Amino acid sequence: MNCVYQAGEITVRLLETRDEQTLVKWLSDPEVLQYYEGRDQPHDLELVRTHFYNQEDGASRCIVEHSGRPIGYIQFYEIEPEERAAYGYGEKDGLIYGTDQFIGEPDCWNKGLGTRLVQSMTSYLVREKGARKVVMDPQAWNERALSCYEKCGFRRVKHLPQHEWHEGQKRDCWLMEYTS
């Protein structure tokens, strides 16, 4: 197994070919799509392969397991210079990582697993990768995500108007930042 790290019952491992159908299941579920990708963007196998496997952007794409059960997805990546500039970061800000994640099993929502995932990933990026800051850009309407990230020590640092296309319209997002 390509384990990135384990923190208690949470294991984060690199995405493998065997995970394709799990991603299709999650990303064709309207409940999940409401928060990630959009209900107008259900993923079939071809789209999963395009978005999650056939990429050469340097992101580490991972499956999240809880007690051995795949429950979600997380990716982490070093923020590129053009994105750093757009967010207002300079050289003095040091190494900055970004993450995107979702819990794909609705029966695992509201149980603290997202909080444990974000806390453990943030700790991993700071401790193992040397990140000075960890950032993410959730949609402004997603109060559950915003609350989770704030519980994990992230703070809202910049409003990003019409930042992300979601369900037929450009949505506002928040740049959220954790500083080590």
C-alpha positions as CSV (number, residue, x, y, z in Angstrom):
1,M,0.0,0.0,0.0
2,N,1.3,3.5,-0.9
3,C,0.6,5.0,2.6
4,V,1.3,8.7,2.8
5,Y,0.6,8.7,6.6
6,Q,-1.6,7.2,9.3
7,A,-3.1,9.1,12.2
8,G,-5.1,7.0,14.5
9,E,-8.0,5.4,12.5
10,I,-7.3,7.7,9.5
11,T,-5.0,6.5,6.7
12,V,-4.1,8.6,3.7
13,R,-2.7,6.6,0.8
14,L,-1.9,7.4,-2.8
15,L,-4.7,6.9,-5.3
16,E,-4.5,3.5,-7.1
17,T,-6.2,2.1,-10.2
18,R,-8.4,0.0,-8.0
19,D,-10.0,3.2,-6.6
20,E,-11.6,4.2,-9.9
21,Q,-15.0,2.7,-9.2
22,T,-15.1,4.2,-5.7
23,L,-14.5,7.6,-7.1
24,V,-17.2,7.0,-9.7
25,K,-19.6,6.0,-6.9
26,W,-18.8,9.1,-4.8
27,L,-18.8,11.6,-7.8
28,S,-22.1,10.4,-9.2
29,D,-23.9,10.8,-5.9
30,P,-25.9,14.1,-5.9
31,E,-25.4,14.4,-2.1
32,V,-21.7,14.5,-2.5
33,L,-21.7,16.5,-5.8
34,Q,-23.7,19.3,-4.0
35,Y,-20.4,20.1,-2.2
36,Y,-17.7,18.9,-4.6
37,E,-17.8,19.4,-8.4
38,G,-21.5,20.1,-8.6
39,R,-24.7,18.1,-9.2
40,D,-24.5,19.0,-12.9
41,Q,-21.1,17.3,-13.2
42,P,-21.7,13.6,-12.4
43,H,-18.5,11.6,-13.1
44,D,-18.4,8.4,-15.1
45,L,-15.3,6.3,-15.4
46,E,-13.9,8.3,-18.3
47,L,-14.3,11.6,-16.4
48,V,-12.8,10.1,-13.2
49,R,-9.8,8.9,-15.2
50,T,-9.4,12.4,-16.9
51,H,-9.7,14.4,-13.6
52,F,-7.9,12.1,-11.2
53,Y,-5.5,9.9,-13.1
54,N,-4.4,11.5,-16.3
55,Q,-2.9,14.6,-14.7
56,E,0.7,15.8,-14.7
57,D,0.3,18.8,-12.3
58,G,2.4,17.6,-9.4
59,A,-0.5,17.0,-7.0
60,S,-0.5,14.0,-4.7
61,R,-3.9,12.4,-5.1
62,C,-5.0,10.2,-2.2
63,I,-7.8,8.1,-0.8
64,V,-8.8,8.6,2.8
65,E,-9.6,5.5,4.8
66,H,-11.2,5.2,8.2
67,S,-10.5,1.9,9.9
68,G,-9.6,0.4,6.5
69,R,-12.8,1.6,4.8
70,P,-12.4,4.2,1.9
71,I,-14.4,7.2,2.9
72,G,-13.0,10.1,1.0
73,Y,-10.5,11.8,-1.2
74,I,-7.8,14.4,-0.5
75,Q,-5.1,16.0,-2.8
76,F,-2.2,18.2,-1.7
77,Y,0.2,20.2,-3.8
78,E,2.7,23.0,-3.6
79,I,1.1,26.3,-4.7
80,E,2.5,27.4,-8.1
81,P,3.9,30.9,-8.5
82,E,1.0,32.3,-10.5
83,E,-1.5,31.1,-7.9
84,R,0.7,32.5,-5.1
85,A,0.6,35.9,-6.8
86,A,-3.1,35.8,-7.3
87,Y,-3.6,35.0,-3.6
88,G,-1.2,37.8,-2.6
89,Y,1.7,35.7,-1.4
90,G,5.3,36.6,-2.0
91,E,8.7,34.9,-1.5
92,K,8.8,35.8,2.2
93,D,5.8,33.6,2.8
94,G,7.9,30.5,2.3
95,L,6.6,27.1,1.2
96,I,2.8,27.0,0.7
97,Y,0.8,23.9,0.2
98,G,-2.9,23.7,-0.9
99,T,-5.4,20.9,-0.3
100,D,-8.8,19.9,-1.7
101,Q,-10.8,17.2,0.0
102,F,-14.2,15.6,0.4
103,I,-15.8,12.8,2.4
104,G,-17.5,10.7,-0.2
105,E,-19.6,8.5,2.2
106,P,-22.5,10.6,3.5
107,D,-22.9,8.2,6.5
108,C,-19.5,9.5,7.6
109,W,-20.5,13.2,7.6
110,N,-20.9,15.1,10.9
111,K,-18.9,12.6,12.9
112,G,-15.6,14.6,13.1
113,L,-13.8,12.6,10.4
114,G,-13.3,15.7,8.2
115,T,-11.9,17.6,11.1
116,R,-9.5,14.7,11.9
117,L,-8.5,14.5,8.2
118,V,-7.8,18.2,7.9
119,Q,-5.9,18.3,11.2
120,S,-3.8,15.3,10.3
121,M,-3.0,16.5,6.7
122,T,-2.1,20.0,8.0
123,S,0.2,18.4,10.6
124,Y,1.8,16.2,7.9
125,L,2.4,19.1,5.5
126,V,4.0,21.2,8.2
127,R,6.0,18.5,9.8
128,E,7.0,16.3,6.8
129,K,6.9,18.7,3.9
130,G,8.1,21.9,5.6
131,A,5.0,23.9,4.7
132,R,5.0,27.4,6.3
133,K,1.4,27.9,5.2
134,V,-1.5,25.5,4.1
135,V,-4.3,27.1,2.1
136,M,-7.7,26.0,0.7
137,D,-10.5,27.9,-1.1
138,P,-13.9,26.6,-0.1
139,Q,-17.0,28.1,-1.5
140,A,-18.4,30.9,0.7
141,W,-21.8,29.2,1.1
142,N,-20.4,26.0,2.4
143,E,-20.7,26.7,6.2
144,R,-20.0,23.1,7.2
145,A,-16.6,23.2,5.4
146,L,-15.8,26.7,6.7
147,S,-16.6,25.6,10.3
148,C,-14.5,22.5,10.0
149,Y,-11.5,24.3,8.6
150,E,-11.7,27.0,11.3
151,K,-11.9,24.3,14.0
152,C,-8.6,23.1,12.5
153,G,-6.9,26.5,12.9
154,F,-7.5,27.9,9.5
155,R,-8.7,31.5,9.2
156,R,-10.5,33.3,6.4
157,V,-7.9,35.7,4.9
158,K,-9.3,36.8,1.5
159,H,-12.7,36.8,-0.1
160,L,-12.5,35.5,-3.7
161,P,-15.5,36.8,-5.7
162,Q,-16.8,34.5,-8.5
163,H,-13.7,32.2,-8.0
164,E,-15.1,28.8,-8.9
165,W,-17.6,27.5,-11.4
166,H,-20.3,25.4,-9.5
167,E,-23.7,24.2,-10.7
168,G,-24.0,26.7,-13.6
169,Q,-22.6,29.8,-12.0
170,K,-19.4,31.4,-10.7
171,R,-19.4,31.1,-6.9
172,D,-17.6,33.2,-4.3
173,C,-14.9,31.4,-2.2
174,W,-12.8,32.1,0.8
175,L,-9.0,31.8,0.8
176,M,-8.4,30.1,4.1
177,E,-4.9,29.9,5.6
178,Y,-3.2,27.9,8.3
179,T,0.2,29.3,9.4
180,S,2.7,27.1,11.1
